[in-house]
């Protein structure tokens, strides 16, 4: 679907996604982002290790599991916004959707 075929609402969403993508693309290149990824990786590994070595009921880990799921959702959102930006860059004839 080309930019001119989008509804006003779709154009607004596309423009927001492109704006997010630019900001996120810059952010993921920073050293701070590598710290965030290291933190999330450590939390996932820690939870996995704890669950595998503990005799506690699985319900004990529900709070930690939900936190990890939230972190994963954030990473997925960042990646999807960057992907939208990259896909839009690969279509130079369409450019940024105008309202």
C-alpha positions in Angstrom: 0.0 0.0 0.0 1.4 3.4 -1.0 1.5 6.4 1.4 -1.2 8.2 -0.6 -3.6 5.2 -0.1 -3.4 5.4 3.7 -6.2 6.8 5.8 -5.4 9.9 7.9 -5.2 7.6 11.0 -2.8 5.3 9.3 -0.6 8.2 8.1 -0.6 9.5 11.7 0.5 6.1 13.0 3.2 5.8 10.3 4.6 9.2 11.0 4.7 8.4 14.8 6.4 5.1 14.0 9.0 6.8 11.8 9.6 9.4 14.5 10.0 6.7 17.1 12.2 4.7 14.7 14.6 7.7 14.3 14.9 8.2 18.0 15.3 4.5 18.8 17.8 4.0 16.0 20.0 6.7 17.6 19.4 5.3 21.1 20.4 1.7 20.2 23.8 2.9 19.1 24.6 4.4 22.5 26.6 2.7 25.2 23.7 3.2 27.6 21.5 0.9 25.4 24.2 -1.8 25.7 23.9 -1.5 29.4 20.1 -1.9 29.2 20.5 -5.0 27.0 23.1 -6.4 29.5 20.7 -5.8 32.4 17.8 -7.5 30.6 20.0 -10.4 29.6 21.1 -10.8 33.2 17.5 -10.7 34.5 16.4 -13.4 32.0 19.4 -15.6 32.8 19.0 -15.1 36.5 15.3 -16.0 36.4 16.0 -19.0 34.2 18.7 -20.3 36.5 16.6 -19.7 39.6 13.7 -21.5 38.2 15.8 -24.5 37.2 17.6 -24.8 40.5 14.8 -24.0 42.9 12.3 -26.4 44.5 9.8 -23.6 44.9 6.5 -23.8 43.1 6.4 -22.2 39.7 3.9 -19.6 41.0 6.7 -18.2 43.1 8.3 -16.8 40.0 5.3 -15.2 38.5 6.2 -11.6 39.4 9.7 -12.0 38.0 8.3 -13.6 34.9 6.0 -10.7 34.3 8.8 -8.2 34.7 10.9 -10.1 32.1 7.9 -10.3 29.8 7.5 -6.5 30.0 11.2 -6.0 29.2 10.8 -8.3 26.2 7.7 -6.3 25.1 9.7 -3.1 25.2 12.6 -4.6 23.2 10.1 -5.8 20.6 8.5 -2.4 20.3 11.8 -0.7 19.8 12.8 -3.2 17.2 9.5 -2.9 15.3 9.7 0.9 15.2 13.2 0.7 13.8 12.1 -1.9 11.2 9.2 0.4 10.1 11.8 3.1 9.6 14.2 0.9 7.6 11.3 -0.4 5.5 10.2 3.2 4.7 13.8 4.1 3.8 13.8 1.3 1.3 10.8 3.0 -0.5 12.3 6.4 -1.4 9.6 7.1 -3.9 7.0 7.1 -1.1 9.0 9.0 1.6 7.3 10.0 4.8 3.6 9.9 4.8 2.0 13.4 4.7 -1.2 14.2 6.5 
